[in-house]
Amino acid sequence: CPAVPIPPLINFSPPAGPAMNPMLGTCWDAFGVGHSFEFPSDNEHYFVYWLAPCVSAILASVSYGIYNGDRVFGTKMPVGPLKKKMKVA
């Protein structure tokens, strides 16, 4: 059953619960843990749930642009494409 891992995630990871979405992780931390209803004060939370996913998305876009030989943010990549062109019969 796909719902089996959810209760352990909720019980054993209270800072963010089962959320990896930045907004859900912040809401879970602000409103779901304790009774203070404050935004997280530690920088680690913002690094893990906001900065790292944004930087990772940009790196993934650049990596795919190099692999595919396409433009990234309107700029042609200086290297690539690494993907071989398929011959159409």
N, C-alpha and C positions, 0 to 999 in steps of 0.2 A: 504494500500500500504506500503510495507516495507521501502520505501525511505522517508517516511514522517518525521521520527525523525532526519534524518541526517542534514538538514539545521539548526534547533535549536542547535544541538550539535556544529556545526561549528561556529555559531554566539555567543553562550553563554559560550563557553569554549575555548578561544583563546590560552592558554598555550600549550595544547596538541591536541586540536581539537577532532575529534571522534576516535582517535587512542588509543588503549590500547596495541598494539604491541610496545615493547621498541624502535625498530629502527624507526618505523613510528612516534612515539611520539617525538623522538629526532629530526628527520628530519622536522616534522611539526613545532617544536619550533625554530629550527635553520633557516629554509628557508621560512616558511609560515607565520610568524608573524613579522611584522616590516620590516625594510630594513637594519638591521645590519649584518645579515648572520653570526652570531656567535653561537657557541654551548652554551647551557644553563650554567649559572654560579652558579646557586643555587644548593645546595646539595639535596634539596627536590626532584627535578626532577629525579636525578639519583637513589634516594632511591625508589621512587614510580614506576618508569618505568623500572629499571634494577635490583636492589637488591631484592626488594620484590617479583617479579615474579620468580626469580631464587631460592630464599629460599622457596617459596611456592611450587615450583615443587619438590624440594628435600623432603619437608615434606609430600607432597602427595605421593611420591614414597615410603617413609618409612611407611606411614599409610596403604597403600595398601599392602605392604609386610607383615605387621603385620596381617592385615585382612585375606589375602589369604594364609599366611604361606610360602611364597616364599622368595627367596633371593633378597636382595636389594644391588646393586653394588657389587655383588659377595659374600655378607656376609649374613649368616643365621641370622634371627632376633631372639633375646633371648626369645620373647614371641610370641604367636600365634600358629596356625591359629585360628582366631575367626569365620571364615566361617565354617559352618557345611558341612561335606562331604555328597554328594548325593549318594544314593544307586542306583546302576545300576541293573535293572531287567534282 
